[in-house]
Amino acid sequence: MAASLLRRGAAAAGRRWCPVDVLRRLVSSEAAPERAASRAPPEMPPFDHQPRPYAGMGGAEIFEKRKDLLGPSLFHYYQKPLNIVEGKMQYLYDEHGKRYLDCFGGIVTVSCGHCHPDIVNAVVEQTKLLQHTTTIYLHHAIVEFAEALTSKMPGNLKVKYCHSACGHNTHYCILCHSASCFGVPQVVYFVNSGTEANELAMLMARLYSGNLSMIALRNAYHGGSAGTIGLTGLQTWKYPIPQGEIHHVMNPDPYRGTFGSDAAAYAKEVQEHITYGSSGRVAGFIAETFQGVGGAVELAPGYLKLAYDIVRKAGGVCIADEVQSGFGRTGSHYWGFQTQDVIPDIVTMAKGIGNGLPLGAVVTTPEIASVLSQKIQFNTFGGNPVCSAGGLAVLKVLDKEKRQAHCADVGAHLVERLKSLQEKHEIIGDVRGRGLMLGVELVTDRNEKTPAKAETAELFEKLKDLGVLVGKGGLHGNVFRIKPPMCFSKEDADFLVDAMDYAMSGL
């Protein structure tokens, strides 16, 4: 009987049966809560900022008014929602002045840091002069921002350089003050969110190709509007409405996918879907390189190059959704799609582009963009002066502070620490991602990869109590999404991992 129990314990642990090893683990697991309770919780790194005293409405009252006044579809984190009243760089403060390490960046939106002084100054100074016009008039901010943004694009989407290699290509360069800059600028459409950007990209793809069928990935998230709900491949976000000629192919997920990391097998399924599930001609293919809401899933290496080739042969255009993975967050590259060595036809972006401003963009070639000139395409707030000034400031900060290199350095350190934590705690099934776009998937059984739903929820609350705010993702909500502001330090990374260790030891 005892031997049988030991064998079952070893099987549950996913390792070869060893009585001594299993007994050691059983004793260790029983003692874990006692050990966690006996040791002091980790301390947050020091930070030189004193939040202002808060005298506004309390969290409990806000929560009740929110339930009465705002849409019932809104959801909140934590059993007792936090009333966040102030932010500074990688930290947030609640109504009582308690400091939290923000490891989620306002859902991967705060790129440079909360209330970064350079961005605040750019927004304030522009607001003092002019808050709003539209593109029916001229304003320098939108073209300055468009110039800077297109200079970051590779391949066919990259602008030509002027004689002084400043990276701009108008007839008068705003940086080198040269009248020798020339060439055809790439086309940018400014919108207000990632959802709007993906809607516009899908419209472009259908008009340019002359086809209707769009292909997206299962487990993807591309927005919550009537159109982008169709592109989204997670049932938790989809309403029962017509989705209109949108097909979802297998997700090239190295951890949970049917074919593991075999990019060719997943690409073959794309071809078969086009052959058997469409007319043989498609409008376009859209994918995140790192699936955000789906749980920080990095696509199988080499997949996009194969899929892009198949889609283009079927008459479609290829769209890269960079709403979460752009602007150097991955560390290794400025754009997520560069990690797959591809050049998209259309790139959509938002979130980190504005560090919290309501801003999004679509970048494409003049040829594709020309299809929108058949009718009027207009966005009242797209590229307004304040958002354009803020967006340009974001690009300058990311360059000045070398945030891409910083993400690579800190991210490598954090992944190493998380991998070590995985060896210690069986509940960690997978550590994935790169730079400061990481995911930690929690499971109750490593062999079966059973989602640890209840345990994730418990750890989520414990981390909050320790002063750590992480995101959740995946269909079952069992993935910690670690995507902090890009000023996140190695000391912050160590505190995060130490807090996770402390919380997991108490399970």
Secondary structure, 3 states (H helix, E strand, C coil): CHHHHHHHHHHHCCCCCCHHHHHHHHHHHHHHHHHHHHCCCCCCCCCCCCCCCCCCCCHHHHHHHHHHHCCCCCCCCCCCCCCEEEEEECEEEECCCCEEEECCHHHHCCCCCECCHHHHHHHHHHHHHCCCCCCCCCCHHHHHHHHHHHCCCCHHHCCCCCCCCCCCCCCCCCCCCCCCCCCCCCEEEEECCHHHHHHHHHHHHHHHHCCCCEEEECCCCCCCCCCHHHHCCCHHHCCCCCCCCEEEECCCCCCCCCCCCCHHHHHHHHHHHHHHHCCCCCCEEEEECEECCCCCEECCCCHHHHHHHHHHHCCCEEEEECCCCCCCCCCCCCCHHHHHCCCCCEEEECHHHCCCCCCEEEEECHHHHHHHHHCCCCCCCCCCHHHHHHHHHHHHHHHHCCHHHHHHHHHHHHHHHHHHHHHHCCCEEEEEEECCEEEEEEEEECCCCEECHHHHHHHHHHHHHCCEECEEECCCCCEEEECCCCCCCHHHHHHHHHHHHHHHHCC
